[in-house]
Amino acid sequence: MMLKAKERGDAPQLARYLLDQRDNDHVELHEVRGFVSDDLAAAFGEAHAIAQGTRCENYMFAMSFNPPENENVSIEAFEKAIDQVEEKLGLKGQPRAVVFHEKDGRRHAHAVWSRIDAERMRSINMNHYRAKLRDVSRELFLEHGWNMPRGLEDQRLRDPLSFTRAEWQQAKRIGVDPKELKAVFKKAWESSDNRAAFEQALKERGFVLAQGDRRAFVAVDYRGEVYGIGRKAGVRAKEVNAKLGDPSELPSVDTVKAEIAARMTGKIREFIEQAERDAKRRSAYIDFRKAEVVGRHQEERRQLTEIQEKRWQAETLARAARLPKGMSGIWHRLTGRYAKIKAQNEAEAMDSLRRDRAEKDNMIFRQLEERQRLQQEIKTQREAAQQELLQLRQDVAEYLTLDNHSPDHDQSHKPEHDHDGDHDGPRPPRPRRRRGFEP
């Protein structure tokens, strides 16, 4: 289970994020413990109010618990992992909240603790929490028999195609997966030995090398999006400068944008617009199917919750009816029978809780399986759309090359005597004919 954590403040924003339904298929407030209020926003407000009595600004410790893809993890397993982290980091007994999120067929949990020790009015020190969480994460992978990621085995083996939020937003604007973009730049970089080769490799993929701000090397695509070479290729600025030389020898971003805009023919624009319209139609169909599945799953969960609540109330009343009242109750206490009935009720209540959780887990696992099948279809369609857009970039590069080397363009500069034959130099002059004389 991958564990990510951060010390932070701004409790209202965190509460809004955790309860935000827009980016998730399902959101469930699972637990609010140690706060006066059961409402998440109000509970976090309490943490903020208590923190005002200290100098601590990052008074909350927020974590996400992400199991491997396609692994079904029960509520009990999530709770156990959260308890392990709580013990490891010295947060035992601190007020906390747990929220479950489901998105794209995957389920993960968020846990948030207050870092303020209310009795001593001091913040709990979170020294070396990243190293401690790595240890817990490894333990969880080993305990559940999951394949451990290489990046968790060795910190130097992290995914080189990881991306920032800004890169993700840029990729969303142009409709291409950010990891695939990085892979394109990385492949172009590794396959070239010098600037000319790298420039050609980029051009074949629909990018033009240019000089950016502060004498940096950047690439510009047909839509005018600008990409930093070092960040996208995953190399340092020193390596970029060593291979590509002086960026001042290249045209500026504005110049490249102007040249691209001038050379974009109407036909290419038509191809681009058609591809984007097709991508939007596919996206609308995907959104419709996803909304239908998510809505049906939400209704199934609502019905199960209603059934379980009614059954729990009926069983609670039945257990309460076993406990004798009045003089009979006093006699049962004296004889010890009251304690036996109470212990029996508590055991049955725990069994009922486990039964309800198992029912809920089974339903969620079934829904996740259906959602994962749909997500695989979505992934396939998106990959096809991304490949089409990447192919369009290459088509654009080819059209621009053809525009530079079109027959009309070449012939307008070619001497008339070069139209026939395969001569490298000028043709010898023909002998002049005399009238009435046949050779």
Protein Blocks (a to p, Z undefined) as FASTA:
>chain_A
ZZdddddehkllmmmmmmpmklpmbdcdfbdghiablcfklmmmmmmmmmmmpmbfblcc
cddddddehiacdfklmmmmmmmmmmmnopghiacddddddeehiacddddddfbdfklo
pacdfehklmmmmmmmmmmmmmnopacdfklmpmklccfkbccfklmmmmmmnopafklm
mmmmmmmmmmpcbfklmmmmmmmnopacdddehhiacdddfkopacdfklmnopafklmm
mmnopaklpccfklmmmmmmmmmcfklmmmmmmmmmmmmmmmmmmmmmmmmmmmmmmmmm
mmmmmmmmmmmmmmmmmmmmmpcghjllmmmmmnommmmmmmmmmmmmmmmmmmmmmmmm
mmmmmmmmmmmmmmmmmmmmmmmmmmmmmmmmmmmmmmmmmmmmgfklmmmmgcfklmgo
jdfbdcdddddddehiaZZ
